[in-house]
Amino acid sequence: MADVSMTTAERRRQWFDEKILAPARIVWDDWRARTGALIVLLYLLMGTIGPLVVTAPQPNQGPRLIGAFRSLQYPLGTTASGEDIFAQIIHATPSMLIMIASGAVFTVVLGTAVGTLAGYKGGRTDSALMTVTDIMMTIPGLPLTIVLAAALQIKGNPAVIGILITVNAWAGLGRAIRSQVLTLRDSEYVEASRIMGIETPTIITSDIIPNLMPYITMNFVQQARAVIFGSVGLYFLGVLPYNNVNWGVMMNAAVERAGAVSSPLAFHWLLMPMLTIIFLALGLTLLAQGADRIFNPRVRARHAKSISSGDDGDDDEDGDPPTTSATAREMSTAGGN
């Protein structure tokens, strides 16, 4: 038995430091991840608190076609019907965030599950899943989305629209992850877990998926950007139904009602939602580029601070140096051996 053991409180503090504080320090130390996190946080605030603070847009809210940055009351200008563009962007953010989250989560979860199961199990399971995957990859995504949007009574539900836009995007991710798992399943630590009799779901979640997290994170961001651009493009074309203001609908109205492409007086109406889309995509990209370091165990260990096993004052009075949790783990390991 080890002479020093960790208390329950110390274990909780260590878990919080390693799982929460260390990733936060990594993100803050990398300017790309820090900038991306701040941009994404800004959009999250826009989507949650913004609609509660900013008055909903309505016709004749102000003078018509005021330019951007010319009025404190209407900082981004107004539309041809006098609606505040800033209010339109704010109130369009919640549905866009729901759409992005649903589409990206659907693609990543389904693609990761199919690819991991096919690569680890192999045999008939692999053949059946990859057959379905190949069939989905051959179906054009845009026509499928248009047909499903017309056939289903989705009534502008942003969660359903996000899934429709990425309805077959999971297939490419699933096949790519399968190829990664085929390599990882023969690794020494996976073989050791298998010999020890650990169940397959535990091996997949504990040994295989953590090694795929950088790739999965990048694909999550890629699918989020695909949902942003795809939804805005389809809304701009008038293909998708909607029951609320949307960035794509704003751009369509700017072009169709005010000729924003050729009219300098209405160009801000087209430019503001376009810049909103660009900044959101940029923030997601920067955050994903810095997320690589979060899943690097060496970087995480370097940013995780050791937690003392007792009161510093008590240790100093006894004349013994404070024992850290890392030291306690090493002593426990040595005692067990």
NUSE-457238 format. One record per residue (C-alpha): chain; x, y, z. Coordinates in nm, 4 decimals. Layout:
   ch          X          Y          Z
    A          X          Y          Z
...
end
This chain:
   ch          X          Y          Z
    A     0.0000     0.0000     0.0000
    A     0.1158     0.3550    -0.0687
    A     0.2053     0.5762     0.2252
    A     0.0198     0.8703     0.0704
    A    -0.3224     0.8529    -0.0906
    A    -0.5478     1.1138    -0.2503
    A    -0.8692     1.2186    -0.0839
    A    -1.1982     1.2403    -0.2714
    A    -1.1788     1.6198    -0.2745
    A    -0.8284     1.6085    -0.4223
    A    -0.9400     1.3667    -0.6928
    A    -1.2244     1.5984    -0.7857
    A    -0.9918     1.8972    -0.7939
    A    -0.7469     1.7017    -1.0075
    A    -1.0233     1.5975    -1.2503
    A    -1.1441     1.9569    -1.2766
    A    -0.7888     2.0791    -1.3384
    A    -0.7114     1.8171    -1.6040
    A    -1.0469     1.8151    -1.7831
    A    -1.1590     2.1784    -1.7571
    A    -0.8800     2.4151    -1.6586
    A    -0.6003     2.2581    -1.8672
    A    -0.7991     2.2756    -2.1968
    A    -0.8982     2.6333    -2.1091
    A    -0.5319     2.7270    -2.0568
    A    -0.4359     2.5610    -2.3863
    A    -0.7057     2.7535    -2.5738
    A    -0.6042     3.0831    -2.4120
    A    -0.2319     3.0324    -2.4868
    A    -0.2948     2.9835    -2.8614
    A    -0.3969     3.3079    -3.0339
    A    -0.5917     3.1205    -3.3009
    A    -0.7951     2.9199    -3.0527
    A    -0.8378     3.2251    -2.8293
    A    -0.9645     3.4405    -3.1160
    A    -1.1920     3.1662    -3.2446
    A    -1.3332     3.0991    -2.8972
    A    -1.4083     3.4680    -2.8448
    A    -1.5829     3.4934    -3.1832
    A    -1.7917     3.1815    -3.1177
    A    -1.8739     3.3076    -2.7672
    A    -1.9896     3.6375    -2.9190
    A    -2.2286     3.4540    -3.1519
    A    -2.3550     3.2387    -2.8642
    A    -2.4345     3.5550    -2.6699
    A    -2.6026     3.6983    -2.9794
    A    -2.8182     3.3871    -3.0057
    A    -2.9144     3.3606    -2.6389
    A    -2.9107     3.7040    -2.4769
    A    -2.9349     3.9161    -2.7922
    A    -3.3046     3.8530    -2.8739
    A    -3.3949     3.9384    -2.5140
    A    -3.2163     4.2731    -2.5283
    A    -3.2659     4.3891    -2.8876
    A    -3.6135     4.4812    -3.0050
    A    -3.7526     4.2549    -3.2764
    A    -3.7344     4.4042    -3.6284
    A    -4.0520     4.5410    -3.7780
    A    -4.1489     4.7546    -4.0792
    A    -4.1227     5.1314    -4.0459
    A    -3.8936     5.0907    -3.7483
    A    -3.6821     5.3782    -3.8755
    A    -3.6008     5.5766    -4.1888
    A    -3.5495     5.3770    -4.5060
    A    -3.2073     5.2668    -4.6334
    A    -2.9912     5.4379    -4.3734
    A    -2.6290     5.3410    -4.4412
    A    -2.4196     5.1352    -4.2028
    A    -2.2330     5.3118    -3.9192
    A    -2.4174     5.6381    -3.9782
    A    -2.6564     5.6255    -3.6852
    A    -2.6137     5.5091    -3.3255
    A    -2.9762     5.4024    -3.3134
    A    -2.9377     5.1874    -3.6273
    A    -2.5653     5.0961    -3.6279
    A    -2.5823     4.8619    -3.9287
    A    -2.8383     5.0648    -4.1202
    A    -3.1958     4.9924    -4.2211
    A    -3.3734     4.8117    -4.5033
    A    -3.6002     4.9481    -4.7747
    A    -3.8976     4.9048    -4.5403
    A    -3.7239     5.0752    -4.2468
    A    -3.6330     4.7592    -4.0496
    A    -3.3212     4.7652    -3.8344
    A    -3.0573     4.5386    -3.9940
    A    -2.8780     4.4896    -3.6615
    A    -3.2012     4.3625    -3.5055
    A    -3.2590     4.1321    -3.8022
    A    -2.9126     3.9789    -3.7658
    A    -2.9531     3.9319    -3.3897
    A    -3.2950     3.7672    -3.4161
    A    -3.1760     3.5429    -3.7008
    A    -2.8835     3.4076    -3.4946
    A    -3.0710     3.1603    -3.2652
    A    -3.2239     2.9605    -3.5508
    A    -2.8900     2.9613    -3.7344
    A    -2.7061     2.8270    -3.4287
    A    -2.9658     2.5520    -3.3859
    A    -2.9305     2.4650    -3.7520
    A    -2.5509     2.4520    -3.7318
    A    -2.5491     2.2420    -3.4153
    A    -2.8049     1.9894    -3.5387
    A    -2.6389     1.9390    -3.8765
    A    -2.2831     1.9140    -3.7432
    A    -2.3749     1.6880    -3.4497
    A    -2.5827     1.4595    -3.6728
    A    -2.2998     1.4192    -3.9228
    A    -2.0216     1.3696    -3.6692
    A    -2.2111     1.1308    -3.4407
    A    -2.3474     0.9110    -3.7190
    A    -2.0250     0.9139    -3.9234
    A    -1.8091     0.8376    -3.6196
    A    -2.0376     0.5585    -3.5002
    A    -2.0581     0.3905    -3.8419
    A    -1.6880     0.4283    -3.9234
    A    -1.5666     0.3132    -3.5820
    A    -1.7960     0.0117    -3.5689
    A    -1.7143    -0.0942    -3.9246
    A    -1.3395    -0.0562    -3.8797
    A    -1.3218    -0.2311    -3.5428
    A    -1.5597    -0.5198    -3.6081
    A    -1.4695    -0.5925    -3.9707
    A    -1.6204    -0.8899    -4.1538
    A    -1.9878    -0.8815    -4.2424
    A    -2.0534    -0.5786    -4.0228
    A    -1.7917    -0.3838    -4.2133
    A    -1.9259    -0.4966    -4.5515
    A    -2.2877    -0.4091    -4.4677
    A    -2.2091    -0.0672    -4.3224
    A    -1.9723     0.0290    -4.6023
    A    -2.2309    -0.0755    -4.8624
    A    -2.4824     0.1637    -4.7091
    A    -2.2121     0.4295    -4.6865
    A    -2.1173     0.3946    -5.0526
    A    -2.4816     0.4196    -5.1571
    A    -2.5251     0.7411    -4.9590
    A    -2.2066     0.8865    -5.1088
    A    -2.3384     0.8361    -5.4624
    A    -2.6562     1.0385    -5.3962
    A    -2.6125     1.4107    -5.4794
    A    -2.6570     1.6087    -5.1623
    A    -2.8183     1.9266    -5.2986
    A    -3.0978     1.7613    -5.5014
    A    -3.1683     1.5266    -5.2104
    A    -3.2001     1.8216    -4.9728
    A    -3.4357     2.0071    -5.2090
    A    -3.6567     1.6995    -5.2598
    A    -3.6765     1.6209    -4.8875
    A    -3.7476     1.9852    -4.8002
    A    -4.0361     1.9855    -5.0474
    A    -4.1720     1.6437    -4.9481
    A    -4.1525     1.6795    -4.5705
    A    -4.3691     1.9202    -4.3734
    A    -4.0782     2.0733    -4.1825
    A    -4.2405     2.4194    -4.1479
    A    -3.9092     2.5986    -4.1201
    A    -3.7827     2.3927    -3.8237
    A    -3.4103     2.4857    -3.8039
    A    -3.3064     2.1576    -3.6392
    A    -3.4643     1.9515    -3.9178
    A    -3.3227     2.1802    -4.1868
    A    -2.9718     2.1393    -4.0429
    A    -3.0043     1.7609    -4.0655
    A    -3.1453     1.7779    -4.4186
    A    -2.8500     1.9840    -4.5401
    A    -2.6049     1.7211    -4.4098
    A    -2.8283     1.4203    -4.4672
    A    -2.5601     1.2244    -4.6562
    A    -2.2462     1.4100    -4.5483
    A    -2.1837     1.1537    -4.2724
    A    -2.0941     0.8891    -4.5319
    A    -1.7608     1.0443    -4.6288
    A    -1.6666     1.0953    -4.2639
    A    -1.7630     0.7372    -4.1802
    A    -1.5405     0.5922    -4.4515
    A    -1.2468     0.8136    -4.3505
    A    -1.2784     0.7165    -3.9830
    A    -1.3023     0.3487    -4.0766
    A    -0.9602     0.3692    -4.2405
    A    -0.8174     0.5264    -3.9246
    A    -0.9712     0.2609    -3.7002
    A    -0.8302    -0.0205    -3.9147
    A    -0.4854     0.1029    -3.8118
    A    -0.5649     0.1726    -3.4471
    A    -0.7348    -0.1590    -3.3721
    A    -0.4027    -0.3456    -3.4106
    A    -0.2159    -0.1141    -3.1736
    A    -0.0490    -0.2606    -2.8653
    A    -0.2671    -0.0827    -2.6104
    A    -0.5869    -0.1880    -2.7880
    A    -0.4646    -0.5475    -2.8020
    A    -0.3771    -0.5309    -2.4324
    A    -0.7276    -0.4093    -2.3476
    A    -0.8748    -0.6883    -2.5560
    A    -0.6636    -0.9500    -2.3777
    A    -0.7678    -0.8114    -2.0391
    A    -1.1295    -0.8836    -2.1341
    A    -1.2461    -0.5233    -2.1527
    A    -1.5760    -0.4879    -2.3381
    A    -1.5800    -0.3610    -2.6942
    A    -1.7781    -0.0382    -2.6227
    A    -1.5242     0.0538    -2.3532
    A    -1.2300    -0.0109    -2.5858
    A    -1.3874     0.2024    -2.8586
    A    -1.4750     0.4944    -2.6308
    A    -1.1571     0.4875    -2.4196
    A    -0.8806     0.3719    -2.6545
    A    -0.9837     0.4444    -3.0126
    A    -1.2096     0.7508    -3.0259
    A    -0.9765     0.9759    -2.8165
    A    -0.7076     0.9260    -3.0822
    A    -0.9550     1.0368    -3.3500
    A    -1.0739     1.3511    -3.1709
    A    -0.8539     1.6020    -3.3626
    A    -0.9859     1.4647    -3.6929
    A    -1.3436     1.4530    -3.5602
    A    -1.3173     1.8115    -3.4358
    A    -1.1970     1.9368    -3.7723
    A    -1.4842     1.7560    -3.9434
    A    -1.7316     1.9017    -3.6952
    A    -1.6176     2.2506    -3.7909
    A    -1.6179     2.1612    -4.1594
    A    -1.9776     2.0382    -4.1385
    A    -2.0783     2.3459    -3.9379
    A    -1.9395     2.5673    -4.2131
    A    -2.1172     2.3529    -4.4726
    A    -2.4467     2.4059    -4.2905
    A    -2.3861     2.7819    -4.2757
    A    -2.3082     2.8206    -4.6444
    A    -2.5624     2.5604    -4.7595
    A    -2.8526     2.7009    -4.5606
    A    -2.7775     3.0620    -4.6557
    A    -2.7469     2.9650    -5.0210
    A    -3.0739     2.7685    -5.0212
    A    -3.2555     3.0438    -4.8330
    A    -3.1174     3.2972    -5.0791
    A    -3.2558     3.0883    -5.3666
    A    -3.5918     3.0532    -5.1907
    A    -3.5761     2.6733    -5.1737
    A    -3.6103     2.6235    -4.7972
    A    -3.9215     2.7230    -4.6019
    A    -3.8788     2.9693    -4.3175
    A    -4.0915     3.1212    -4.0441
    A    -3.8432     3.3770    -3.9117
    A    -3.5847     3.6218    -4.0362
    A    -3.2717     3.4588    -4.1758
    A    -2.9371     3.5810    -4.3082
    A    -2.9994     3.4223    -4.6471
    A    -3.3481     3.5710    -4.6652
    A    -3.2004     3.9123    -4.5811
    A    -2.9551     3.8837    -4.8685
    A    -3.2299     3.7716    -5.1052
    A    -3.4483     4.0668    -5.0059
    A    -3.1562     4.3073    -5.0503
    A    -3.0983     4.1875    -5.4047
    A    -3.4575     4.1404    -5.5148
    A    -3.6192     4.4434    -5.3523
    A    -3.3435     4.7031    -5.3580
    A    -3.0933     4.5858    -5.6193
    A    -2.8141     4.5831    -5.3607
    A    -2.5617     4.4401    -5.6068
    A    -2.5700     4.7544    -5.8207
    A    -2.7120     5.0139    -5.5832
    A    -2.4683     5.1824    -5.3412
    A    -2.7600     5.2987    -5.1233
    A    -2.8669     4.9396    -5.0492
    A    -2.5301     4.7618    -5.0618
    A    -2.4991     4.7641    -4.6804
    A    -2.8199     4.5585    -4.6641
    A    -2.6376     4.2802    -4.8525
    A    -2.2958     4.3327    -4.6955
    A    -2.3897     4.3117    -4.3242
    A    -2.5341     3.9560    -4.3244
    A    -2.2512     3.8504    -4.5550
    A    -1.9901     3.9736    -4.3050
    A    -2.1812     3.8020    -4.0241
    A    -2.1523     3.4708    -4.2070
    A    -1.7833     3.5214    -4.2845
    A    -1.6897     3.6032    -3.9231
    A    -1.8761     3.3024    -3.7867
    A    -1.7034     3.0679    -4.0324
    A    -1.3682     3.2294    -3.9495
    A    -1.4220     3.1853    -3.5759
    A    -1.5074     2.8165    -3.6146
    A    -1.2010     2.7594    -3.8340
    A    -0.9616     2.9299    -3.5909
    A    -1.1079     2.7395    -3.2974
    A    -1.0647     2.4074    -3.4776
    A    -0.7043     2.4862    -3.5699
    A    -0.6198     2.5438    -3.2048
    A    -0.8222     2.2442    -3.0837
    A    -0.5501     2.0047    -3.2043
    A    -0.3439     2.0909    -2.8996
    A    -0.6309     2.0207    -2.6602
    A    -0.6261     1.6507    -2.7465
    A    -0.2477     1.6240    -2.7304
    A    -0.1758     1.4424    -2.3980
    A     0.1701     1.5991    -2.3600
    A     0.0342     1.9511    -2.3991
    A    -0.2520     1.8762    -2.1590
    A    -0.0096     1.7387    -1.8993
    A     0.2088     2.0478    -1.9300
    A    -0.0860     2.2802    -1.8700
    A    -0.2369     2.0750    -1.5862
    A    -0.1207     2.2032    -1.2479
    A    -0.0494     1.9619    -0.9638
    A    -0.2821     1.9803    -0.6648
    A    -0.1418     1.9495    -0.3163
    A    -0.2678     1.6569    -0.1128
    A    -0.3036     1.8569     0.2039
    A    -0.2908     2.2004     0.3563
    A     0.0341     2.3781     0.2712
    A     0.0444     2.5261     0.6154
    A     0.0197     2.1864     0.7877
    A     0.2934     2.0423     0.5692
    A     0.5233     2.3335     0.6412
    A     0.4748     2.2935     1.0141
    A     0.5791     1.9289     1.0026
    A     0.8874     2.0242     0.8049
    A     0.7979     1.7968     0.5131
    A     0.7610     1.9281     0.1581
    A     0.4080     1.9294     0.0171
    A     0.3153     1.6171    -0.1733
    A     0.1415     1.6706    -0.5048
    A    -0.1272     1.4534    -0.6551
    A     0.1128     1.3491    -0.9302
    A     0.3581     1.2295    -0.6646
    A     0.0773     1.0457    -0.4887
    A    -0.0136     0.8646    -0.8087
    A     0.3492     0.7641    -0.8639
    A     0.3781     0.6374    -0.5064
    A     0.0526     0.4468    -0.5411
    A     0.1818     0.2839    -0.8568
    A     0.5100     0.1991    -0.6917
    A     0.3310     0.0580    -0.3878
    A     0.1054    -0.1516    -0.6086
    A     0.4061    -0.2912    -0.7901
end
